[in-house]
Amino acid sequence: MSAPALERPAPVRAGRVLPFPVTGQEVVLILVVAVLWVTLAAATPAFATEGSIVPLLVAMTPIALIGIGMTVVIVTGGIDVSVGSTVMVCAVVIAKAMVGSGIGLPAAVGLGMVVGALLGLVNGALIAFGRVQAIIITFGTLNLFRFAGLQVFGSATVEGIPATLAPFGRGEEGRTLGVPHSFLVLLVVAALAWAYLRHTPGGRHFYAIGGDQDAARLAGIRVRARIVLGYVVTGLLAGVAACFVIAQGTSSLAASVGSGLELSVIAAVVIGGTSITGGRGSVLGTLLGALLVQTVRTGVTQLGWPSQLSDLFVGVFIIVAVGADLLRQRRRPGRRRTT
Amino acid sequence: MTVTARALRLVLTQRTALLVVLLAVVLVTLTTLSQRNYLSAPYDASYLASTLINAVPLAMLALAELLVITSGRGGIDLSVGAVVSLTGMVFGFAYGQWGWPLAPAILLALVLGAACGALNGFLVAHLGFPALIATLATYYAFRSLALVVNHQKPINSAPVQELYSTATSVPVPLVGDALPEVPLGIVTFLVPTALVVWLVLARTTAGRRLYAIGTNDVAARWSGIDVRRTRWSAYVAAGAISGLVAVVTVAQFASARPDSGTSGNGMALPAITIAILGGVAITGGVGRVAGVVLATLLVVWLNAGILLAVPGNRGSQFQLFALGTVLVVAALLNALTQRRYGGSR
């Protein structure tokens, strides 16, 4: 299954050794998504219409956006299971501010980014300076952030949220020339992250840390600062995603917002070929993973199957995607087998 | 070495010592508050005993996580809650609709849970999937099946509702009236499970093999241990325990609910939290039954006290705060102990 691009050594320019921009896992994912789209278009005439594709792209943006940050975190060998609670805290703070003082769209997005980045800073500082496994700390902060969010909520829901964030929603005002704005934001962020992770020394540091943290430190990388940065970026993107979640919802916000989101994000990232043990992963893969998950969700609903069945397929896709990656890893020459 | 330094070292390196101290602090503080009438109801022995009903599923799943995490190589089981949901539904079908007697129905739950665990174990131990990913995938799959199998409707036919009578309190066997009555689930499910897990881990070669592969995969293989099979059986055991928890949960709710183990944050996260708090090292090879049981008691009795001190909805919110704080502090303490004393036991 390994693409020829993997076997051939990449052309060495200026001492830079990078794999081909689209690696094996991503080729497979593109093919799988293409096959799914063609099958769905053939099975239900409603699928290949604007009324179905645009909501699909809008619905995948929160997961994909947080997934970009999560990719960075997982590449360094960490994980952040608190993003669902981060989204909840950001969403309720933004919603309260919009209802209470009627702030505009830039202020709302800015507020979400600041709150999200602060929560990410808490995670990053505890993990980098407390030298504790990321999964344990973020399990703890998952509870702590949810507690903080519930304190802000006060009553069970926030009612009467104005349509300030409608430009990020599903409706007409959320599109330009038929393309949803939230999807455009996602593409811009993804392109920036892709270029940064792939083509700058700072971006490569994340991969070095995930490959071998001690070696990275000895090579002069500021490991702790990089790790903190990864969690801050994840929190910041979760803050932006919270704006999208509000925009896609109704005028009321329930306390259950964001619950369970962390698992969807991690699913998208690992389907995209990012190695959970660190050192390997790509933003493009995460986008494709999120697209695949959302395609399955939309497809199952449009085929008239019970919507809960989509999670079964998500589970199967995780196994297949990661299994294919394990197989390729075993065949890869010069790589230590991890089993 | 002075006495204080020695005591500090004991509390920091022996997780059970730390938990006993914390448990004593919680109990003394809350009893004092109760005697000065700060709480909305008395925090006494019979209240503590009745809240143990919450400890049954929590402690059993934490024991399941103990087995899996101890097996090493990033071992973790995110799917336990989904296994509880799925097995609970099948148990509901067998006992509530197909008219099976109770014993075969419980056996079915046990076997089905073990089969779910066997799938996890096969993916992790034989195919080399990272445990986090394999159990995330099966979490999705099992949760989805549990919801679809009865079209999201619970099963609460007459036999299932009558199971609720088994969730009552009984006198402690052998001791009799000296202690307050405890929930029946403690006697029939939790204590036997804890005893079996303790016997296997501390008194059998299978237990020693599990610690060995958790500590060092390669060394264990070179000393002739079948690493894959040992790791696989840890996941099977975790699945079987989840199957038993499904029976307990169905009895407690008098209904087989399709989301019993997955609603809200689910059952897996609290179980993992308790295991970590009980001194199970996430890197594998370290963990004891006593620590997990003490950690469960600490969390359950702290939560029970919070409910009395902060009444209503805010009480359950403060429980989140307490759980998160306790976990973060325990993790930071673990790291500190690791650097200062070279690890805890």
Interface residues (C-beta under 8 A of the other chain):
Chain A: I79 L126 G130 R131 V132 Q133 I135 I136 I137 F139 G140 T141 L142 N143 L144 R146 F147 L150 Q151 S259 L263 I266 A267 V270 I276 T277 P306 Q308 L309 S310 D311 L312 V314 G315 V316 I318 I319 V322 G323 L326 T338 T339
Chain B: G74 I76 L78 L123 L127 G128 F129 P130 L132 I133 A134 L136 A137 T138 Y139 Y140 A141 R143 S144 L145 L147 V148 H151 Q152 G264 N265 L269 I272 T273 I276 I282 T283 Q317 F318 L320 F321 L323 G324 T325 L327 V328 A331 L332 N334 A335 R339
